[in-house]
Amino acid sequence: MAVPKRRVSKARRDKRRSNVWKLSAPTLEKCSQCGELKRSHRVCPECGYYNGRQVVKVDA
Ligand SMILES: [Zn+2]
C-alpha cells in the first residue's frame, strides 16, 4: 500500500478494513462411510475413504 493517502478512495479503504474479504471457515460434510465430519472433496481422515472406496490406509 505504498500509495499516497489521498489516492485511495474511502470506498476502497473502508472495504479493505471491513471483513468482506476474509475467508470463511471451510464447509464440513458428513463422510458417507463413517459419518464423521470431513471437508468436501477431501479423503476422509477417519476412514480413508473417498468416493465410495478406500484410498488411504488408516491405522486404527
Ligand atoms: Zn469416513
N, CA, C, O and the ligand as a Tripos MOL2 file, in Angstrom:
@<TRIPOS>MOLECULE
protein
  241   239    61     0     0
PROTEIN
NO_CHARGES

@<TRIPOS>ATOM
      1 N           0.8210   -1.1980    0.0000 N.3       1 MET1
      2 CA          0.0000    0.0000    0.0000 C.3       1 MET1
      3 C           0.8560    1.2480    0.0000 C.2       1 MET1
      4 O           0.5260    2.2460    0.6410 O.2       1 MET1
      5 N           1.9270    1.1830   -0.7050 N.am      2 ALA2
      6 CA          2.7580    2.3770   -0.7960 C.3       2 ALA2
      7 C           2.1320    3.3460   -1.7750 C.2       2 ALA2
      8 O           2.6740    3.6350   -2.8410 O.2       2 ALA2
      9 N           0.9640    3.8410   -1.3740 N.am      3 VAL3
     10 CA          0.1970    4.7370   -2.2230 C.3       3 VAL3
     11 C          -0.1620    5.9450   -1.3760 C.2       3 VAL3
     12 O          -0.5560    5.7930   -0.2200 O.2       3 VAL3
     13 N          -0.0300    7.1530   -1.9360 N.am      4 PRO4
     14 CA         -0.4020    8.3380   -1.1620 C.3       4 PRO4
     15 C          -1.8080    8.2230   -0.6010 C.2       4 PRO4
     16 O          -2.7080    7.6990   -1.2560 O.2       4 PRO4
     17 N          -1.9890    8.7190    0.6180 N.am      5 LYS5
     18 CA         -3.2460    8.5940    1.3530 C.3       5 LYS5
     19 C          -4.4570    9.0010    0.5240 C.2       5 LYS5
     20 O          -5.4770    8.3120    0.5050 O.2       5 LYS5
     21 N          -4.3230   10.1230   -0.1550 N.am      6 ARG6
     22 CA         -5.4840   10.6470   -0.8810 C.3       6 ARG6
     23 C          -5.7540    9.8950   -2.1700 C.2       6 ARG6
     24 O          -6.7760   10.1180   -2.8190 O.2       6 ARG6
     25 N          -4.8450    9.0050   -2.5460 N.am      7 ARG7
     26 CA         -5.0410    8.2430   -3.7780 C.3       7 ARG7
     27 C          -5.9450    7.0330   -3.5670 C.2       7 ARG7
     28 O          -6.4380    6.4320   -4.5220 O.2       7 ARG7
     29 N          -6.1500    6.6920   -2.3090 N.am      8 VAL8
     30 CA         -7.0310    5.5560   -2.0230 C.3       8 VAL8
     31 C          -8.3970    6.1020   -1.6390 C.2       8 VAL8
     32 O          -8.5240    6.8740   -0.6890 O.2       8 VAL8
     33 N          -9.4120    5.6970   -2.3810 N.am      9 SER9
     34 CA        -10.7570    6.2130   -2.1260 C.3       9 SER9
     35 C         -11.2910    5.6990   -0.8060 C.2       9 SER9
     36 O         -10.8270    4.6860   -0.2840 O.2       9 SER9
     37 N         -12.2900    6.4220   -0.2610 N.am     10 LYS10
     38 CA        -12.8840    5.9900    1.0020 C.3      10 LYS10
     39 C         -13.4850    4.5970    0.8530 C.2      10 LYS10
     40 O         -13.3930    3.7660    1.7570 O.2      10 LYS10
     41 N         -14.0910    4.3610   -0.2840 N.am     11 ALA11
     42 CA        -14.7210    3.0530   -0.5060 C.3      11 ALA11
     43 C         -13.6720    1.9420   -0.4880 C.2      11 ALA11
     44 O         -13.8680    0.9030    0.1430 O.2      11 ALA11
     45 N         -12.5610    2.1680   -1.1820 N.am     12 ARG12
     46 CA        -11.5280    1.1520   -1.2570 C.3      12 ARG12
     47 C         -10.8870    0.9360    0.1180 C.2      12 ARG12
     48 O         -10.6540   -0.1980    0.5360 O.2      12 ARG12
     49 N         -10.6090    2.0340    0.8060 N.am     13 ARG13
     50 CA        -10.0040    1.9420    2.1360 C.3      13 ARG13
     51 C         -10.9270    1.2180    3.1110 C.2      13 ARG13
     52 O         -10.4950    0.3290    3.8450 O.2      13 ARG13
     53 N         -12.2140    1.6110    3.1120 N.am     14 ASP14
     54 CA        -13.1480    1.0250    4.0660 C.3      14 ASP14
     55 C         -13.4400   -0.4320    3.7380 C.2      14 ASP14
     56 O         -13.6700   -1.2420    4.6360 O.2      14 ASP14
     57 N         -13.4320   -0.7610    2.4620 N.am     15 LYS15
     58 CA        -13.6540   -2.1580    2.0830 C.3      15 LYS15
     59 C         -12.4930   -3.0200    2.5730 C.2      15 LYS15
     60 O         -12.6800   -4.1600    2.9990 O.2      15 LYS15
     61 N         -11.2900   -2.4490    2.5020 N.am     16 ARG16
     62 CA        -10.1210   -3.1810    2.9770 C.3      16 ARG16
     63 C         -10.2180   -3.4190    4.4820 C.2      16 ARG16
     64 O          -9.8590   -4.4870    4.9770 O.2      16 ARG16
     65 N         -10.7080   -2.4110    5.2000 N.am     17 ARG17
     66 CA        -10.7770   -2.5350    6.6570 C.3      17 ARG17
     67 C         -11.9690   -3.3690    7.1210 C.2      17 ARG17
     68 O         -11.9690   -3.8970    8.2320 O.2      17 ARG17
     69 N         -12.9620   -3.4820    6.2800 N.am     18 SER18
     70 CA        -14.0900   -4.3430    6.6520 C.3      18 SER18
     71 C         -13.6390   -5.7910    6.4900 C.2      18 SER18
     72 O         -12.5100   -6.0590    6.0800 O.2      18 SER18
     73 N         -14.5230   -6.7040    6.8130 N.am     19 ASN19
     74 CA        -14.0920   -8.1000    6.7220 C.3      19 ASN19
     75 C         -14.7910   -8.8460    5.6050 C.2      19 ASN19
     76 O         -14.9410  -10.0660    5.6750 O.2      19 ASN19
     77 N         -15.2210   -8.1360    4.5780 N.am     20 VAL20
     78 CA        -15.8920   -8.8270    3.4750 C.3      20 VAL20
     79 C         -14.9500   -9.7630    2.7230 C.2      20 VAL20
     80 O         -15.3880  -10.7290    2.0990 O.2      20 VAL20
     81 N         -13.6510   -9.4670    2.7880 N.am     21 TRP21
     82 CA        -12.7010  -10.2580    2.0150 C.3      21 TRP21
     83 C         -12.1760  -11.4510    2.7960 C.2      21 TRP21
     84 O         -11.4960  -12.3170    2.2450 O.2      21 TRP21
     85 N         -12.5010  -11.4900    4.0990 N.am     22 LYS22
     86 CA        -11.9210  -12.5570    4.9120 C.3      22 LYS22
     87 C         -12.5150  -13.9070    4.5660 C.2      22 LYS22
     88 O         -13.6950  -14.0130    4.2330 O.2      22 LYS22
     89 N         -11.7020  -14.9210    4.6470 N.am     23 LEU23
     90 CA        -12.1410  -16.2780    4.3220 C.3      23 LEU23
     91 C         -13.0570  -16.8030    5.4060 C.2      23 LEU23
     92 O         -12.8470  -16.5580    6.5940 O.2      23 LEU23
     93 N         -14.0630  -17.5190    4.9840 N.am     24 SER24
     94 CA        -14.9470  -18.1620    5.9480 C.3      24 SER24
     95 C         -14.4290  -19.5670    6.2390 C.2      24 SER24
     96 O         -13.5930  -20.0990    5.5090 O.2      24 SER24
     97 N         -14.9310  -20.1480    7.3010 N.am     25 ALA25
     98 CA        -14.4900  -21.4830    7.6880 C.3      25 ALA25
     99 C         -14.8990  -22.4890    6.6160 C.2      25 ALA25
    100 O         -15.9480  -22.3360    5.9900 O.2      25 ALA25
    101 N         -14.0740  -23.5230    6.4010 N.am     26 PRO26
    102 CA        -14.3960  -24.4990    5.3660 C.3      26 PRO26
    103 C         -15.6800  -25.2580    5.6910 C.2      26 PRO26
    104 O         -15.9770  -25.5450    6.8510 O.2      26 PRO26
    105 N         -16.4180  -25.5680    4.6570 N.am     27 THR27
    106 CA        -17.6650  -26.3010    4.8400 C.3      27 THR27
    107 C         -17.3650  -27.7630    5.1530 C.2      27 THR27
    108 O         -16.5620  -28.4080    4.4790 O.2      27 THR27
    109 N         -18.0240  -28.2650    6.1820 N.am     28 LEU28
    110 CA        -17.8240  -29.6550    6.5600 C.3      28 LEU28
    111 C         -19.0280  -30.4880    6.1370 C.2      28 LEU28
    112 O         -20.1770  -30.0610    6.2560 O.2      28 LEU28
    113 N         -18.7410  -31.6670    5.6470 N.am     29 GLU29
    114 CA        -19.7960  -32.5920    5.2680 C.3      29 GLU29
    115 C         -19.6060  -33.8840    6.0320 C.2      29 GLU29
    116 O         -18.5220  -34.1810    6.5350 O.2      29 GLU29
    117 N         -20.6770  -34.6400    6.1060 N.am     30 LYS30
    118 CA        -20.5700  -35.9390    6.7630 C.3      30 LYS30
    119 C         -19.9960  -36.9570    5.7870 C.2      30 LYS30
    120 O         -20.3890  -37.0300    4.6230 O.2      30 LYS30
    121 N         -19.0560  -37.7370    6.3000 N.am     31 CYS31
    122 CA        -18.4920  -38.8210    5.4930 C.3      31 CYS31
    123 C         -19.5740  -39.8670    5.2430 C.2      31 CYS31
    124 O         -20.2880  -40.2720    6.1600 O.2      31 CYS31
    125 N         -19.6800  -40.2950    3.9900 N.am     32 SER32
    126 CA        -20.7140  -41.2800    3.6680 C.3      32 SER32
    127 C         -20.3630  -42.6560    4.2100 C.2      32 SER32
    128 O         -21.2290  -43.5230    4.3200 O.2      32 SER32
    129 N         -19.0830  -42.8600    4.5520 N.am     33 GLN33
    130 CA        -18.6490  -44.1670    5.0400 C.3      33 GLN33
    131 C         -18.7990  -44.2840    6.5570 C.2      33 GLN33
    132 O         -19.4120  -45.2300    7.0500 O.2      33 GLN33
    133 N         -18.2480  -43.3370    7.2850 N.am     34 CYS34
    134 CA        -18.2340  -43.4570    8.7440 C.3      34 CYS34
    135 C         -19.0690  -42.3860    9.4330 C.2      34 CYS34
    136 O         -19.2650  -42.4490   10.6470 O.2      34 CYS34
    137 N         -19.5600  -41.4100    8.6890 N.am     35 GLY35
    138 CA        -20.4210  -40.3910    9.2840 C.3      35 GLY35
    139 C         -19.6870  -39.2770    9.9920 C.2      35 GLY35
    140 O         -20.3190  -38.3740   10.5410 O.2      35 GLY35
    141 N         -18.3610  -39.3200    9.9920 N.am     36 GLU36
    142 CA        -17.5960  -38.2430   10.6160 C.3      36 GLU36
    143 C         -17.6780  -36.9940    9.7510 C.2      36 GLU36
    144 O         -17.9200  -37.0740    8.5470 O.2      36 GLU36
    145 N         -17.4760  -35.8450   10.3730 N.am     37 LEU37
    146 CA        -17.4350  -34.6160    9.6060 C.3      37 LEU37
    147 C         -16.1090  -34.5400    8.8720 C.2      37 LEU37
    148 O         -15.0470  -34.7790    9.4460 O.2      37 LEU37
    149 N         -16.1890  -34.2100    7.6150 N.am     38 LYS38
    150 CA        -14.9730  -34.0640    6.8280 C.3      38 LYS38
    151 C         -15.1710  -32.9430    5.8340 C.2      38 LYS38
    152 O         -16.2940  -32.5060    5.5810 O.2      38 LYS38
    153 N         -14.0740  -32.4850    5.2770 N.am     39 ARG39
    154 CA        -14.1630  -31.4460    4.2720 C.3      39 ARG39
    155 C         -14.5390  -32.0900    2.9420 C.2      39 ARG39
    156 O         -14.0560  -33.1670    2.5930 O.2      39 ARG39
    157 N         -15.4140  -31.4030    2.2120 N.am     40 SER40
    158 CA        -15.8480  -31.9580    0.9430 C.3      40 SER40
    159 C         -14.6870  -31.9920   -0.0450 C.2      40 SER40
    160 O         -13.7870  -31.1540    0.0090 O.2      40 SER40
    161 N         -14.7170  -32.9550   -0.9330 N.am     41 HIS41
    162 CA        -13.6900  -33.1680   -1.9610 C.3      41 HIS41
    163 C         -12.3370  -33.5070   -1.3520 C.2      41 HIS41
    164 O         -11.2950  -33.2830   -1.9670 O.2      41 HIS41
    165 N         -12.3650  -34.0580   -0.1160 N.am     42 ARG42
    166 CA        -11.1300  -34.4990    0.5250 C.3      42 ARG42
    167 C         -11.3370  -35.9280    1.0020 C.2      42 ARG42
    168 O         -12.4520  -36.3400    1.3190 O.2      42 ARG42
    169 N         -10.2270  -36.6810    1.0470 N.am     43 VAL43
    170 CA        -10.3020  -38.0260    1.6080 C.3      43 VAL43
    171 C         -10.6510  -37.9020    3.0840 C.2      43 VAL43
    172 O         -10.1330  -37.0340    3.7870 O.2      43 VAL43
    173 N         -11.5280  -38.7740    3.5400 N.am     44 CYS44
    174 CA        -11.9270  -38.7280    4.9410 C.3      44 CYS44
    175 C         -10.7350  -39.0720    5.8300 C.2      44 CYS44
    176 O         -10.1090  -40.1140    5.6320 O.2      44 CYS44
    177 N         -10.4060  -38.2270    6.8010 N.am     45 PRO45
    178 CA         -9.2620  -38.5130    7.6770 C.3      45 PRO45
    179 C          -9.5420  -39.6420    8.6570 C.2      45 PRO45
    180 O          -8.6090  -40.2150    9.2200 O.2      45 PRO45
    181 N         -10.7970  -39.9660    8.8650 N.am     46 GLU46
    182 CA        -11.1500  -41.0020    9.8390 C.3      46 GLU46
    183 C         -11.0270  -42.3970    9.2400 C.2      46 GLU46
    184 O         -10.4310  -43.2830    9.8540 O.2      46 GLU46
    185 N         -11.5840  -42.6030    8.0480 N.am     47 CYS47
    186 CA        -11.6150  -43.9520    7.4820 C.3      47 CYS47
    187 C         -10.8340  -44.0740    6.1800 C.2      47 CYS47
    188 O         -10.6570  -45.1800    5.6700 O.2      47 CYS47
    189 N         -10.3630  -42.9510    5.6330 N.am     48 GLY48
    190 CA         -9.5560  -43.0360    4.4190 C.3      48 GLY48
    191 C         -10.3500  -43.3180    3.1620 C.2      48 GLY48
    192 O          -9.7850  -43.6750    2.1290 O.2      48 GLY48
    193 N         -11.6540  -43.1580    3.2490 N.am     49 TYR49
    194 CA        -12.4800  -43.4290    2.0810 C.3      49 TYR49
    195 C         -12.6810  -42.1590    1.2660 C.2      49 TYR49
    196 O         -12.7360  -41.0520    1.8000 O.2      49 TYR49
    197 N         -12.7860  -42.3530   -0.0270 N.am     50 TYR50
    198 CA        -13.1900  -41.2600   -0.8900 C.3      50 TYR50
    199 C         -13.9400  -41.8430   -2.0750 C.2      50 TYR50
    200 O         -13.4860  -42.7950   -2.7090 O.2      50 TYR50
    201 N         -15.0710  -41.2680   -2.3580 N.am     51 ASN51
    202 CA        -15.9060  -41.6910   -3.4860 C.3      51 ASN51
    203 C         -16.2570  -43.1770   -3.4000 C.2      51 ASN51
    204 O         -16.2530  -43.8870   -4.4060 O.2      51 ASN51
    205 N         -16.5550  -43.6270   -2.2050 N.am     52 GLY52
    206 CA        -17.0700  -44.9780   -2.0340 C.3      52 GLY52
    207 C         -16.0310  -46.0620   -1.9490 C.2      52 GLY52
    208 O         -16.3960  -47.2350   -1.8620 O.2      52 GLY52
    209 N         -14.7560  -45.7360   -1.9710 N.am     53 ARG53
    210 CA        -13.7490  -46.7790   -1.8240 C.3      53 ARG53
    211 C         -12.6000  -46.2550   -0.9670 C.2      53 ARG53
    212 O         -12.4020  -45.0500   -0.8140 O.2      53 ARG53
    213 N         -11.8370  -47.2300   -0.4040 N.am     54 GLN54
    214 CA        -10.7320  -46.8390    0.4570 C.3      54 GLN54
    215 C          -9.5300  -46.4700   -0.4000 C.2      54 GLN54
    216 O          -9.0710  -47.2650   -1.2200 O.2      54 GLN54
    217 N          -9.0360  -45.2820   -0.2070 N.am     55 VAL55
    218 CA         -7.9010  -44.8320   -0.9980 C.3      55 VAL55
    219 C          -6.6620  -44.6290   -0.1280 C.2      55 VAL55
    220 O          -5.5430  -44.6210   -0.6400 O.2      55 VAL55
    221 N          -6.8490  -44.4680    1.1680 N.am     56 VAL56
    222 CA         -5.7220  -44.2610    2.0680 C.3      56 VAL56
    223 C          -5.8740  -45.2160    3.2480 C.2      56 VAL56
    224 O          -6.9590  -45.3500    3.8130 O.2      56 VAL56
    225 N          -4.7790  -45.8770    3.6130 N.am     57 LYS57
    226 CA         -4.8350  -46.7680    4.7690 C.3      57 LYS57
    227 C          -4.8110  -45.9310    6.0480 C.2      57 LYS57
    228 O          -4.0390  -44.9800    6.1720 O.2      57 LYS57
    229 N          -5.6550  -46.2960    6.9760 N.am     58 VAL58
    230 CA         -5.7200  -45.5900    8.2410 C.3      58 VAL58
    231 C          -5.4680  -46.5940    9.3700 C.2      58 VAL58
    232 O          -6.1310  -47.6260    9.4710 O.2      58 VAL58
    233 N          -4.4960  -46.2610   10.2070 N.am     59 ASP59
    234 CA         -4.2100  -47.1280   11.3530 C.3      59 ASP59
    235 C          -5.2700  -46.9280   12.4230 C.2      59 ASP59
    236 O          -5.5530  -45.8060   12.8440 O.2      59 ASP59
    237 N          -5.8360  -48.0170   12.8430 N.am     60 ALA60
    238 CA         -6.9240  -47.9350   13.8330 C.3      60 ALA60
    239 C          -6.3810  -47.6570   15.2360 C.2      60 ALA60
    240 O          -7.1540  -47.5570   16.1890 O.2      60 ALA60
    241 ZN        -15.0240  -41.5830    6.8990 Zn       61 ZN61
@<TRIPOS>BOND
     1     1     2 1
     2     2     3 1
     3     3     4 2
     4     3     5 am
     5     5     6 1
     6     6     7 1
     7     7     8 2
     8     7     9 am
     9     9    10 1
    10    10    11 1
    11    11    12 2
    12    11    13 am
    13    13    14 1
    14    14    15 1
    15    15    16 2
    16    15    17 am
    17    17    18 1
    18    18    19 1
    19    19    20 2
    20    19    21 am
    21    21    22 1
    22    22    23 1
    23    23    24 2
    24    23    25 am
    25    25    26 1
    26    26    27 1
    27    27    28 2
    28    27    29 am
    29    29    30 1
    30    30    31 1
    31    31    32 2
    32    31    33 am
    33    33    34 1
    34    34    35 1
    35    35    36 2
    36    35    37 am
    37    37    38 1
    38    38    39 1
    39    39    40 2
    40    39    41 am
    41    41    42 1
    42    42    43 1
    43    43    44 2
    44    43    45 am
    45    45    46 1
    46    46    47 1
    47    47    48 2
    48    47    49 am
    49    49    50 1
    50    50    51 1
    51    51    52 2
    52    51    53 am
    53    53    54 1
    54    54    55 1
    55    55    56 2
    56    55    57 am
    57    57    58 1
    58    58    59 1
    59    59    60 2
    60    59    61 am
    61    61    62 1
    62    62    63 1
    63    63    64 2
    64    63    65 am
    65    65    66 1
    66    66    67 1
    67    67    68 2
    68    67    69 am
    69    69    70 1
    70    70    71 1
    71    71    72 2
    72    71    73 am
    73    73    74 1
    74    74    75 1
    75    75    76 2
    76    75    77 am
    77    77    78 1
    78    78    79 1
    79    79    80 2
    80    79    81 am
    81    81    82 1
    82    82    83 1
    83    83    84 2
    84    83    85 am
    85    85    86 1
    86    86    87 1
    87    87    88 2
    88    87    89 am
    89    89    90 1
    90    90    91 1
    91    91    92 2
    92    91    93 am
    93    93    94 1
    94    94    95 1
    95    95    96 2
    96    95    97 am
    97    97    98 1
    98    98    99 1
    99    99   100 2
   100    99   101 am
   101   101   102 1
   102   102   103 1
   103   103   104 2
   104   103   105 am
   105   105   106 1
   106   106   107 1
   107   107   108 2
   108   107   109 am
   109   109   110 1
   110   110   111 1
   111   111   112 2
   112   111   113 am
   113   113   114 1
   114   114   115 1
   115   115   116 2
   116   115   117 am
   117   117   118 1
   118   118   119 1
   119   119   120 2
   120   119   121 am
   121   121   122 1
   122   122   123 1
   123   123   124 2
   124   123   125 am
   125   125   126 1
   126   126   127 1
   127   127   128 2
   128   127   129 am
   129   129   130 1
   130   130   131 1
   131   131   132 2
   132   131   133 am
   133   133   134 1
   134   134   135 1
   135   135   136 2
   136   135   137 am
   137   137   138 1
   138   138   139 1
   139   139   140 2
   140   139   141 am
   141   141   142 1
   142   142   143 1
   143   143   144 2
   144   143   145 am
   145   145   146 1
   146   146   147 1
   147   147   148 2
   148   147   149 am
   149   149   150 1
   150   150   151 1
   151   151   152 2
   152   151   153 am
   153   153   154 1
   154   154   155 1
   155   155   156 2
   156   155   157 am
   157   157   158 1
   158   158   159 1
   159   159   160 2
   160   159   161 am
   161   161   162 1
   162   162   163 1
   163   163   164 2
   164   163   165 am
   165   165   166 1
   166   166   167 1
   167   167   168 2
   168   167   169 am
   169   169   170 1
   170   170   171 1
   171   171   172 2
   172   171   173 am
   173   173   174 1
   174   174   175 1
   175   175   176 2
   176   175   177 am
   177   177   178 1
   178   178   179 1
   179   179   180 2
   180   179   181 am
   181   181   182 1
   182   182   183 1
   183   183   184 2
   184   183   185 am
   185   185   186 1
   186   186   187 1
   187   187   188 2
   188   187   189 am
   189   189   190 1
   190   190   191 1
   191   191   192 2
   192   191   193 am
   193   193   194 1
   194   194   195 1
   195   195   196 2
   196   195   197 am
   197   197   198 1
   198   198   199 1
   199   199   200 2
   200   199   201 am
   201   201   202 1
   202   202   203 1
   203   203   204 2
   204   203   205 am
   205   205   206 1
   206   206   207 1
   207   207   208 2
   208   207   209 am
   209   209   210 1
   210   210   211 1
   211   211   212 2
   212   211   213 am
   213   213   214 1
   214   214   215 1
   215   215   216 2
   216   215   217 am
   217   217   218 1
   218   218   219 1
   219   219   220 2
   220   219   221 am
   221   221   222 1
   222   222   223 1
   223   223   224 2
   224   223   225 am
   225   225   226 1
   226   226   227 1
   227   227   228 2
   228   227   229 am
   229   229   230 1
   230   230   231 1
   231   231   232 2
   232   231   233 am
   233   233   234 1
   234   234   235 1
   235   235   236 2
   236   235   237 am
   237   237   238 1
   238   238   239 1
   239   239   240 2
@<TRIPOS>SUBSTRUCTURE
     1 MET1         2 RESIDUE 1 A MET
     2 ALA2         6 RESIDUE 1 A ALA
     3 VAL3        10 RESIDUE 1 A VAL
     4 PRO4        14 RESIDUE 1 A PRO
     5 LYS5        18 RESIDUE 1 A LYS
     6 ARG6        22 RESIDUE 1 A ARG
     7 ARG7        26 RESIDUE 1 A ARG
     8 VAL8        30 RESIDUE 1 A VAL
     9 SER9        34 RESIDUE 1 A SER
    10 LYS10       38 RESIDUE 1 A LYS
    11 ALA11       42 RESIDUE 1 A ALA
    12 ARG12       46 RESIDUE 1 A ARG
    13 ARG13       50 RESIDUE 1 A ARG
    14 ASP14       54 RESIDUE 1 A ASP
    15 LYS15       58 RESIDUE 1 A LYS
    16 ARG16       62 RESIDUE 1 A ARG
    17 ARG17       66 RESIDUE 1 A ARG
    18 SER18       70 RESIDUE 1 A SER
    19 ASN19       74 RESIDUE 1 A ASN
    20 VAL20       78 RESIDUE 1 A VAL
    21 TRP21       82 RESIDUE 1 A TRP
    22 LYS22       86 RESIDUE 1 A LYS
    23 LEU23       90 RESIDUE 1 A LEU
    24 SER24       94 RESIDUE 1 A SER
    25 ALA25       98 RESIDUE 1 A ALA
    26 PRO26      102 RESIDUE 1 A PRO
    27 THR27      106 RESIDUE 1 A THR
    28 LEU28      110 RESIDUE 1 A LEU
    29 GLU29      114 RESIDUE 1 A GLU
    30 LYS30      118 RESIDUE 1 A LYS
    31 CYS31      122 RESIDUE 1 A CYS
    32 SER32      126 RESIDUE 1 A SER
    33 GLN33      130 RESIDUE 1 A GLN
    34 CYS34      134 RESIDUE 1 A CYS
    35 GLY35      138 RESIDUE 1 A GLY
    36 GLU36      142 RESIDUE 1 A GLU
    37 LEU37      146 RESIDUE 1 A LEU
    38 LYS38      150 RESIDUE 1 A LYS
    39 ARG39      154 RESIDUE 1 A ARG
    40 SER40      158 RESIDUE 1 A SER
    41 HIS41      162 RESIDUE 1 A HIS
    42 ARG42      166 RESIDUE 1 A ARG
    43 VAL43      170 RESIDUE 1 A VAL
    44 CYS44      174 RESIDUE 1 A CYS
    45 PRO45      178 RESIDUE 1 A PRO
    46 GLU46      182 RESIDUE 1 A GLU
    47 CYS47      186 RESIDUE 1 A CYS
    48 GLY48      190 RESIDUE 1 A GLY
    49 TYR49      194 RESIDUE 1 A TYR
    50 TYR50      198 RESIDUE 1 A TYR
    51 ASN51      202 RESIDUE 1 A ASN
    52 GLY52      206 RESIDUE 1 A GLY
    53 ARG53      210 RESIDUE 1 A ARG
    54 GLN54      214 RESIDUE 1 A GLN
    55 VAL55      218 RESIDUE 1 A VAL
    56 VAL56      222 RESIDUE 1 A VAL
    57 LYS57      226 RESIDUE 1 A LYS
    58 VAL58      230 RESIDUE 1 A VAL
    59 ASP59      234 RESIDUE 1 A ASP
    60 ALA60      238 RESIDUE 1 A ALA
    61 ZN61       241 GROUP 0 **** ****
